[in-house]
Amino acid sequence: MGDTVAASDDAGQRAARVVDVRAAQAAPASRRADGVTIRAVSNRKPRFVSGGQVLVRIALPGRLTISDARITNNGERIRPHFERSANGTWIGIIGGMGLGTNRIQVEVSTSSGVERATLPVVNHRRRGPVFSGPQQRPFFCETEAFGLDSAERPYCEAPTEVSYQYRTTGGSFAPLSDPTSPPADAATVTVRERELPYVVRIERGTIDRAVYEIAGIYSGRPQPLAGDPGWNSKLVYTFGGGCNGGYHQGAGTGGVVNDLFLSRGYVVASSSLNVLNNNCSPIISAEAAMMVKEHVLETYGPAYHTIGWGGSGGAIQQYDIADAYPQIVDGILPAISFPDPFSTLGPVVDCGLLNDFFEETDVAYSAAQQRAIKGFRDPNTCLAWELSFFNRITATGSCDPAIPVAVRWDAETNPDGVRCAAAEQVATQLGRDPRTGFVRSVLDNVGVQYGLRSLQRGTITPAQFIELNRGVGGVDYKGELRDARAVADRAALGRAYAADLVNSGGLGLSQTPVIDLRNYRDGGPDIHTAEWSYVMRQRMIRQGTVGNQVILEFGSNSSEAAAAYALGAMDQWLTNIAADDGPGTPGDKIVRNRPRGLGDGCYLANGRRIREELSYRGSGQCPELYPIFSNPRLVAGEPLERNALKCQLAPIDFSTYGATFSRAQRAELRSVFPNGVCDHSRPSVGERPPEGAWIDYSDG
């Protein structure tokens, strides 16, 4: 599999030379230092460093050089190697750090006396955790799926390996044993106006119990202090889709061998815990991405910026990480997006309930009426949701094959066994119900008036509306269908909002450039329906900011063009922001530095991109080509922002239905909703602002 990679520090302090080492947006250093400063570059949160080392940038006053500085860690002299960057600062890797707090101090003597700067760094194990809290156990390893050595539970660590591929002139990637001797059919790539063989270095290893992958154009062994001619000093971090309950390492990442990125000189990184189907916790995903990114920067050097990439569950991670753990990714390109796992689970459960109801009821509902109640354009979208994700709320219905059957939960034979429900990944945040041992549930449909909009539009009758809501039922804590409605755990509701598990859109996301790539799929039975882009937008509007989000709609024939355009536009957007040293908030700079021509719009059938302001069910060329529909909760009257896990209740008001109920029907409906119906004019039960960004769950 190639050479084994090990990080090391230079024991001696060599003579410095000037190199064009890229300034990290995370830790900008002034071009003319008035005093000594030291800042972490590889991790913007020095209290969350891992792996025993950290890339730092030092600025010194006047004409002093790094040889004039005395550097210590916890009082002991250290002599790491530094290189001088083009802006006059010094960059180097501080290694050999012990676990816990390391006080890195730089001291210089000047004409006015001794000047010092200190950087407290808290170092964590490479295997984690850092801030996500106690790690799941048991945890089953899958290193061999990546060609790595077998690993032992529960940490699943394996030696790092490097392999190589090349891009053929025919447009495919092929294995390569010797990166210095590409074959005759190897393509070339131009990075920074320099033509290089299109040879890709692929590094695989383990970090945070995940398998990570890093790909970049090969131009010799990466030199983090000297720059790399095969790298444009920008990083793309990819995220994969799905949503599942964990307990295993995962057999794939978000994908790193991608011509779109590599041909433009990007380094691409991801890990198996950045695939939501391996790990449905945006918090764990954020931690893994932070740790892998730190390793990338300590391998390749400082980066101008990091762009997030991925669709479906990969989009969830981008949106949620940008909000709750900002600056791990500087700009995001979510595709076929959803806002967060829990907002999505509501319609998933609704679809399972509605499908079961329509199969069992004796009351006739036409195909058109069923479609109106479900809200989707395609009548089979609800079936697609049920078949793909309804089992994520069950105890063992979605267990990955990597989890042995013998360890899985069984009420009779193994009551303490592994439960595979998606909520298992957020047990630290929500807690467990001591009566059942299951994670406290946020699933709730008490008071939900299924088919409300269909009734108001005259599509269904009062009798059908009553029968629907009487018979739809709910689920219990094991995810099994029952006649009674689902009831959320009130403690879990408040915790979910506090942890930003229901993405508020008001933390870091408000200061993150977003290009939401909406590949239109509503025409078929596909779960990735377009209203979700507008759900996220509505939340951002509620928080008072939306100028940082662009929505771009397109069909499958324009997918490649849209992806390439969005990547280039985001790169330019972030570059513009970094160059703006004028006044204003980060939000102001995002809005005023949006590239000319970048805005809402779509690709027409002929492949031409047009700009057009988009809104939910708006008018224009784009809505005509890509009409936006609904989902069961929106049809039930929930507002577009879809952030209600459990609604507050109010007495039934028959004047709101736009339909005539007989005296008997009124009594029937009151018996269906004895405690009232959803009142969406009030905040949902447990709703509160999130506690803030960068929450640390180390204490469990």
Buried (B, 14 or more C-beta within 10 A) or exposed (E): BBEEBEBEBBEEBEEBEEBEBBBBBBBBBEEEBEBBBBBBBBBBBBBBBBBBBBBBBBBBBEEBBBEBBBBBBEEEEBEBBBBBBEBBBBBBBBBBBEEEEBEBBBBBEBEEEEBEBEBEBBBBBBBBBBBBBEBBEEBBBBBEBBEBEEBEEBBBBBBBBBBBBBBBEEEEBEEBEEBEEBEEEBBEBEBBEEEBBBBBBBBBBBBBBBBBBBBBBBBEEBBBBBBBBBBBBBBBBBBBBBBBBBBBBBBBBBBBBBBBBBBBBBBBBBBBBBBBBBBBBBBBBBBBBBBBBBBBBBBBBBBBBBBBBBBBBBBBBBBBBBBBBBBBBBBBBBBBBBBBBBBBBBBBBBBBBBBBBBEEBEBEBEEEBBBBBBBBBBBBBBBBBBBBBBBBBBBBBBBBEBBEEEBBBEEEEBEEBBBBBBBBBBBBBBBBBEEBEBBBBBBBBBBBBBBBBBBBEEBBBBEBBBBBBBBBBBBBBBBEBEEEBBBBBBEBBBBBBBBBBBBBBBBBBBBBBBBBBBBBBBEEBBBBBBBBBBBBBBBBBBBEBBBBBBBBBBBEEBBEBBBEBBBEBBBBBBBBBBEBEEEEEBBBBBBEBBBEEBBBBBBBEEEEBEBBEBBBEEEBEBBEBBEBBBBBBBBBBBBBBBBBBBBBBBEBEBEEBEBEBEEEBBEBBBEBBEEBBBBBEEBBBBBEEBBEBBBEBEEE
